[in-house]
Amino acid sequence: MDIYHSLDLAVPQLLFTVLYQAGPTVSEEAVTRTVTALHLDIRHQAQTVGEELHRWLERQYTQRAGETISHLQHLSALSAQADLEQVQQAVLRDYRQLGKDISTESVWGMQGAAEEAFREEVPSHPDLVRRFADGREYQASLGFKPAQGFMHETWLLFRSSVHYDIMEHIVRDRMGIYQGSHGAHIQNVTRTMFRTYNLIHQLGEPLTAGMARDSQMQEVTFAFNKGPIQYSPFRQEVTSLMEDVAGKTSLVHASFWQRKLGLGTGKEFVLRLRLPAGEAPLLEVISVIAGAGRVGKETVVKRGKLLLGKRVL
């Protein structure tokens, strides 16, 4: 988009998350069923909006190209031998290229979507038991009631903040808050929290990569604050430890996110990891992070809050 280019900024990749808890009597199957329908509706609406935007832009390009030819004729700027159809097509191509460079269409579209169900069963390893309990305390500090209803997190991945307005329009006006898949879903939910993060660094497969049918993976999240260190060196240190972990473990995905300014509550930074299921791979990753330097040992492993889950969508 032109505003990003004019400021020499990269278009940010944003992760919208919806952290929610189902009622204590609602089954995991019911939650997954209603949220699956909601995901499908959101994807369909996002695709429809993109198609509507494309058609609208095409009408604008065609209309402006015709008006430009008329202005050139009025100014006698075209020779009598000029092929008006060819000239109009050339102008139309230029308008399309300009639109591709600076219009909202250049960034519009859902990059991916997924759903994580947080783990309910307590690990067996003593160190993981303690970390699991700390993670539940963190969830409780956000207003949830761990072990009193299944907890999920919805991930919606986009580029640029223009999607805030459009997604609000889709959910409120096109889908309806209290009807359809959204209405059915919220009947199962007792508490919801919305947060947005900027992507800082990513390794391996994308966060919302498709789920392999035969893969057994776990989602591991560390939520933490940076402490007294300044932002730039802190981000660099976490990025470096990610590279270290990727080179020493069977990590499938790693992404480092910073909460968008003023949007959401809880810890400011999140490190999301995807690795093979089981406690051994998890303990190995924790050990490597702790050995990657002070930030890894103190900020991420010691003071960070560990959340365990699995992809369900």
N, C-alpha and C positions, 0 to 999 in steps of 0.2 A: 504494500500500500504506500501511497505517496508520503504519508506522515512519517513512516518508519525510514524511508529512503532519504527524506529531507533532513532527518536528524541523524543519519548514518547509524541507525539502529537495526539490529537483526529482528525479524518478526518473532516474537516470543512463542514458544510452544507451551501451552497451558494445560494443566490437568485440573478439571473440576471434579471434586469428590463429594459424594453424599454418604456420610457415615450415619447409619441408622440401626435401630434395634427393634426387633419384632416383639409383639406381646408374648408373655410367658406361656400362653396356651396355643400359640400359632406354631405349626410344624415347619421344619426346614423345607419340606417339599412345597408347602403353600407359599412360603416366601420366595423360593426359587421360581415357582410357576408365575406368580404375579410380576416379579421383577423381569423375568424373561420377556413377557408380553410388553412391559414398559420399554425395555431396550429396543425391541423391534419397532415399536411405534415411534420412538425418538429418532432412530436411524432413518425410518421411512420419511418422517417429516423433514429431517435435515436434508435428505436427498431431494425432496420435493421443493424445498426453499431454494436449493442450489439450481435446480432446473428452472424455476420461476425467475431467478435472478439472471440466468443466462439468456432466457427469452426476452426479458425486458431490455437487457443491454443490446441484444441484437437489433431490437426495434429502434433503439436510440442511435446506434451506429448507422443503420440504413437511412433513417430520417435525416441525420446530420450530414451524411454523405450526399444525399439528394439536395439538401439546402446549400451545401458548399458549391456544388456544380451550378446551381441556379445563380448564386452570388458571382461566381467566376464569369458566367455568361453575361450577367448584367454589367459587369465591369469590363466586358470585352477582353477578358484575360485568356480566353481560349481561341485558338485559331479555327477558322472555318473547316479545316480538314480534320480537326480533332475528333476521335471516336469517343463520343460522350459515355457510352457504356463502359469502355475500357478505363476512361478517366475516373468514372464513379467507382468502379471496382478497385482501382488503386487507392482512392481516398478511403474506401470502406476498409481495405486491408490495414491502412495506417491507423484508422480509428480503433480497429480491433486490437492491434498491437499496443496502442496507447492504453486501452482498457485493460489488457492483460498485465501491463506494467504497473498501473496505479489504482485499478478499481478494487472494490471489495471482493470481486470474484477471484482475484489472485490468491486470497487467503481463505476463502470460504470453504467449509466442509469439515465434517467430522473425521479426524485422523484415526480414531479408534475408540472402542468402548469395551469395557469388561466389568466383571463383578467378582469381588472377593468375599468369601465367607470366613469369618474369623474362627479360629480353633476353639473348641469347647473343652476337649479332654486335656488334662494336665500332663505335661511330659514326665518321663520317669527319671531322667538324669537330675541330680540335686541342683546343679548350677542352673539348668533350664527351668526347674521348678521355681526357683527364686525369681528368675527373670520374667517368667510367665506371670507370677503374682504381681510383680512390679508393673507389668503391662496392663493388668486388669485394674490396678489402682489408678493408673493413668486414665484409663477409660472412664472409671468412676469419677475422677476429677473433672471430666468433661460433661458430667451429668447423666451418664449411662448407668445401667445396673447389670454388670457382668454376671453371667450364670442365671439371669432371670429373663431370658429371651435371646434368640439367635441374633448375632450382630453381623452386619454386612457393610461393605463399602462399594459404592458404584463409582466407576472411573469413566469420565468422558474427556477425550483428548482432542484439543483444537489448536489452531494457530491464530493468535491475535484476540484482543478483548472485544472485538465487534460481536463475537458470539454471545456475549452476555445478553444483549438486547434481543437478539434473534431467538436464543433458547428460551428466554422469558416469554416471548411472544408465542413460541411453539407450545410450551407447557400450559400457559395461562389461557391463551386465546384459541389455539387450534385443537389441543387435546382436552383441555378443561381440567381444573384442579380436582374436582370431585366426581368425575365421570370417566368412563373408559378404563384403560389399563392403569392410569395414574390413580384414579379413584379407588380401584380395587386394591392397588398396592398400599396406599396410605391407610387403608382400613386395618392392615396387619401391623402397622408401625406405631410405636409408642413415643419414640424420640428420634429426631433427625438433626444432623449438623452439616452445614455446607462449608466447604473450604476450597481454595484455589491456590495452585502452586505454579511457579515458573520452573521449567527444566533448566538445570545447570549443566549436567553431564550425564551421558548414557553410554552403556556398554552392552554388547551382546544383542540378543533379539529385542524388538520393541516391547514396551511394557504391555501393550494390548495385543501382542501377537496371537494368532490363532492357537487354540489348544489342540495338541496332538492327542489322538484318541487313546494311544497306548502309553502316554507319558505319565509318570507319577512325580509331580512337582509340588513344592511348597512355596508359599509367598512369605517372605520375611521382611518386616518393617522395623526400622529403628527411627524413633522420633526423638529429636534432641534440639537444644539451643546451643549457640556458639560460645557463650561465655565471654570473657573480656577481650579475646582476640579480635582484630579487625576483620571486616567481611572478606576483603579480597584474599588475604593469605589463608583465611579459614577455608574458603571455597577451594583454593588451590590444594590445600592439604587433604581435604576429603576426596577431591578428584584423584590425587596421587594414590591414596590408599585403595580406591576402587580399582585402579590399574593393577596394584599389587595383589589384591584379592583375586582379580580375574586371572592373573598369571599363575596363581598357586592353588586354586580350587576348581571344582567343577561347576562354577557359576554359569548360569544360563542367561541371566539378565541382571543388570544393576543400573539404577537411575537415582540421581541426586536432585532433590527438589527444594526450593525455598518458597515458603508461603508468600503469596502476593501481598504487597503492602496494604494493611488495613482490612484484609479479607479473611475471615475465619479466626478461630481461636486454637489454643493448644501450642505445641512446640513449633518453632519457626522452620526447622529443617526436617526433612524426611529422607532416609535412604531406603530404597525399595530393592529387594533382592529376590531372584527366583533361582532355586537350586533343587537338586533331587530330594525327594521326600526322605524323611528319616532323621534321627537325632545326630548321627555321626557327621553327615555333611554340614549340619547346622553348627555343631560344636567346632568343626574345622574352620568354618568361615569366621565365627566369633574369635577364635584363637588368632587367625591371620590379621583380622582387623585390629585386635588388641596389640599385636606385635608390629603394627605399621607406623607407630609413633605416638606422641602424646595425645593428639586429637583422637586417633583411633581408640587408644586405651582409655583415656579419661572422659572424653566428650561423648563418643558414640557408645562404647561398650559399658563403661561404668555408670555414667549419668543418663545415657539414652534409655528410652523405654522400648522394650521388645514386644512386638505384636506378631502372632503367627496365624497363618491362614492358608487357604487354597482357592484357586480359581474355580468358579462354578459356571462362568460365562466368558 
